[in-house]
Amino acid sequence: MPAMQAPARTIKNAKLLISVARELDIPVLLTEQYPKGLGRTVKEIANVANGLPVLEKMHFSCMEDTSFADAFHTLGRKQAVIAGMEAHICVMQTAVNLMDEGYEVFVVTDATSSRTLESEQACLDRLGACGAGIVTTEMVVFEWLGKAGTDAFKKLLPLVK
């Protein structure tokens, strides 16, 4: 994490996405790329994600890893919102595989990062050109909420501010 661009922003927004998804009963799958060598999920995110499935992987694309692909397919969803580290590697390859399988994919720019801005931007440019939605955390949160004035809106609004 320390080698990533804007790690504090990325962590803050990933935590927000997880918190809102949990409140709205939107399924969340977390992965750890080679945790033995790269380390576990950072504490700030692990605390918010407590109790959610965390799947270890070795493939760069989550969809190439059987445990993730099986868990994802079991959800029965048509869309995927993706955030994470090394945008130009893991996020990009996962998004491409999902789009190849016919899923609608949204990559959350401010909850995704790479070691260099150039790599991050190249990922977003490529995925946008391939048809992925390039979105921000607030775009996702308010689309999930859909309406002001609800109990969920009132409860989650302070997290966004």
C-alpha positions in Angstrom: 0.0 0.0 0.0 2.7 2.6 0.8 4.0 2.4 -2.8 0.6 3.2 -4.3 -0.5 6.7 -5.5 -2.8 8.4 -3.0 -3.1 5.5 -0.6 -5.2 7.5 2.0 -7.8 8.4 -0.6 -7.9 4.9 -1.9 -8.4 3.4 1.5 -11.0 6.0 2.5 -13.1 5.4 -0.6 -12.8 1.6 -0.5 -14.0 1.7 3.1 -17.0 3.8 2.1 -17.9 1.5 -0.7 -17.8 -1.5 1.6 -19.8 0.2 4.3 -22.5 1.3 1.9 -22.6 -2.0 0.2 -23.1 -3.8 3.5 -25.8 -1.4 4.6 -27.7 -1.9 1.3 -27.1 -5.7 1.2 -25.0 -5.5 -1.9 -22.6 -8.5 -2.0 -18.9 -7.8 -1.5 -16.0 -10.1 -2.3 -12.5 -9.2 -1.3 -9.3 -10.6 -2.6 -5.7 -10.7 -1.5 -3.0 -11.1 -4.1 -0.3 -13.5 -2.8 -0.7 -12.5 0.8 2.2 -14.6 1.9 4.5 -12.3 -0.1 2.6 -9.0 -0.4 0.8 -9.0 2.9 -2.8 -9.1 4.1 -5.6 -6.5 3.5 -4.7 -3.3 5.2 -6.1 -2.9 8.7 -8.4 0.0 7.9 -10.2 -2.0 5.2 -10.1 -5.3 7.1 -11.9 -3.7 10.0 -14.8 -2.4 7.8 -14.9 -5.7 5.9 -14.9 -7.9 9.1 -16.9 -11.0 8.3 -16.9 -10.6 4.5 -15.3 -13.3 2.4 -11.6 -12.7 1.6 -10.2 -14.9 -1.1 -6.5 -15.4 -1.6 -5.4 -15.4 -5.2 -2.3 -15.9 -7.3 -3.7 -15.0 -10.8 -3.7 -11.3 -11.6 -7.3 -11.6 -12.8 -9.7 -12.6 -10.1 -11.8 -14.4 -12.7 -8.8 -16.8 -13.4 -8.9 -17.9 -9.8 -11.5 -20.7 -9.3 -12.5 -19.8 -5.8 -13.3 -16.2 -6.8 -14.9 -17.0 -10.1 -17.2 -19.6 -8.4 -18.1 -17.2 -5.6 -18.8 -14.4 -8.1 -20.9 -16.5 -10.4 -22.9 -17.7 -7.4 -24.0 -14.1 -6.7 -26.1 -14.2 -9.9 -25.3 -10.5 -10.6 -25.0 -8.9 -14.1 -22.8 -6.0 -12.9 -19.5 -5.7 -11.1 -18.1 -2.7 -9.3 -14.4 -3.0 -9.0 -11.9 -1.2 -6.8 -8.4 -2.2 -5.7 -4.7 -2.0 -6.0 -2.5 -2.2 -9.1 -5.2 -0.9 -11.4 -3.1 -1.6 -14.5 -2.6 -5.3 -13.5 -5.2 -6.9 -11.3 -8.1 -4.5 -11.7 -7.6 -4.3 -15.4 -7.3 -8.0 -16.1 -10.3 -8.8 -13.8 -12.4 -6.1 -15.6 -11.5 -7.4 -19.0 -12.3 -11.0 -18.1 -15.7 -9.9 -16.6 -16.5 -7.9 -19.8 -15.5 -10.9 -21.9 -18.1 -13.0 -19.9 -20.8 -10.4 -20.6 -20.8 -8.5 -17.3 -21.3 -4.8 -17.1 -18.2 -3.5 -15.3 -17.7 -0.2 -13.3 -14.2 0.7 -12.1 -14.1 3.1 -9.2 -11.3 5.5 -10.0 -10.8 7.1 -6.6 -10.9 3.7 -4.8 -8.3 2.2 -7.3 -4.6 2.9 -7.5 -1.3 1.9 -9.1 2.3 2.7 -8.2 2.4 5.3 -11.0 -0.1 7.8 -12.3 0.8 6.7 -15.8 -0.1 3.1 -15.2 -3.3 4.0 -13.4 -4.4 6.4 -16.3 -3.5 3.8 -19.0 -5.7 1.3 -17.2 -8.7 3.7 -17.0 -8.2 4.8 -20.6 -8.1 1.2 -21.9 -11.0 0.0 -19.8 -13.1 3.0 -20.7 -12.4 2.4 -24.4 -13.4 -1.3 -23.9 -16.8 -0.3 -22.5 -16.2 -0.3 -18.7 -17.9 2.5 -16.7 -15.2 4.7 -15.2 -16.9 6.1 -12.0 -16.2 7.7 -8.7 -17.1 6.5 -5.2 -19.8 9.1 -4.9 -21.3 8.1 -8.2 -21.6 4.5 -7.1 -22.9 5.4 -3.6 -25.7 7.7 -4.9 -26.6 5.3 -7.7 -26.9 2.5 -5.1 -29.0 4.8 -2.9 -31.2 5.9 -5.7 -33.3 8.3 -3.7 -32.9 11.0 -1.0 -34.9 11.0 2.2 -34.9 7.2 2.8 -33.6 5.7 6.1 -30.6 4.3 4.3 -29.9 7.8 2.7 -30.1 9.5 6.1 -27.9 6.9 7.8 -25.2 6.9 5.0 -25.1 10.5 4.1 -22.7 11.4 7.0 -20.2 8.8 5.7 -20.1 10.7 2.3 -19.7 14.2 3.8 
